[in-house]
Amino acid sequence: MGEPATLGCRVCCKSSWNQLQDLCRLAKLSCPALGVSKKNLYDFEVEYLCDYKKIREQEYYLVKWRGYPDSENTWEPRQNLKCVRILKQFHKDLERELLRRHRRSKPPRHLDPNLANYLVQKAKQRRALQRWEQELNAKRSHLGRITVENEVDLDGPPRSFVYINEYRVGEGITLNQVAVGCECQDCLLAPTGGCCPGASLHKFAYNDQGQVRLKAGQPIYECNSRCCCGYDCPNRVVQKGIRYDLCIFRTNDGRGWGVRTLEKIRKNSFVMEYVGEIITSEEAERRGQIYDRQGATYLFDLDYVEDVYTVDAAYYGNISHFVNHSVGASSRRAGGWEGQVRAPPHLPIVLSCPV
């Protein structure tokens, strides 16, 4: 008889990464998977600052040490701390909250417990957002980097949201693959038969700068995997993904998360693709009723085709999930395909004015 099969089993850990590190250090155990080794087992690194006080002219900070539980926090004089960035951020958060609460920015000699607790929660939130930012950038397949910022409240990364780079096809959906491709030597300057757009009786979507030159509402047909042209083809703009560095930020008007650019973007430039689950109209109707009760929706219809599908980015999506409810006056959406003979649809978002 052969060896018995080993069944794979995964169980979610109820302790956080930092809590597991704390346990290792308390038990004086090294664990390479957690980054705790014999070399750094007894290292002391500032994780964040919890409190502040001033005695005579000497400033003291209550320090949370990385990898150690709160019971090991210690008060340290300013001259013992070399963490310039953490100190600056602590005082920035402190001054902002003092202005909000008391309309003054100068810190008192002792912080009241509520204010100190707020600063701890803010530090924990900032670390959670930093980890989420790293996770997003590790998952992205596009050129543009993602940053995350929340200077408004204590909300951390959204729960139950999975970052994806391509559409997730739902149940009951069958997407036809392209049958043929173009034979152009230069799709922009010398298109054969109008290239892929011409084969679908539509105009070429882009100029030589990669900007959309179609009117709002007209579909975009790009080249596909069966075409003779390569990745650098000027008719493969959406396929190349997000090129700009973008920031997911917390809005200060109560609308939750939003997205802003960190660099200049020309008018009519492709910014991002609205990525999510592709679902049937029936499933979209069912989910839409739920989202309406929640006061938010992430549904967009792909209504340029005979078989109407819907993209739902509520739980699976890319950075477009955080574009606030509507693409707004500065941008517009268009329907896009890899033609010829209709391929899976896309939903690009195009900037309608420069920023």
Secondary structure, DSSP 4 states (H G I P E B T S, - for coil): --PPPPPP-----SS-HHHHHHHHHHTT--BGGGTB-TTTTT---EEEEEEEEEETTEEEEEEEETTS-GGG-EEEEGGG---HHHHHHHHHHHHHHHHHHHS--S--SB--HHHHHHHHHHHHHHHHHHHHHHHHHHH--SSS-EEEE--SSS--SPTT-EE-SSPEE-TT--PPPP------SBTTTB-GGGHHHHHTT----B-TTSBB-SPTT--EEE--TTSSS-TT-TT-TGGG---S-EEEEE-SSS--EEEEESS---TTBEEEE--SEEE-HHHHHHHHHHHHHHT---EEEETTSSS-EEEE-SSEE-GGGGS-SS--TTEEE--EEE-SS--SEE-EEEESS--
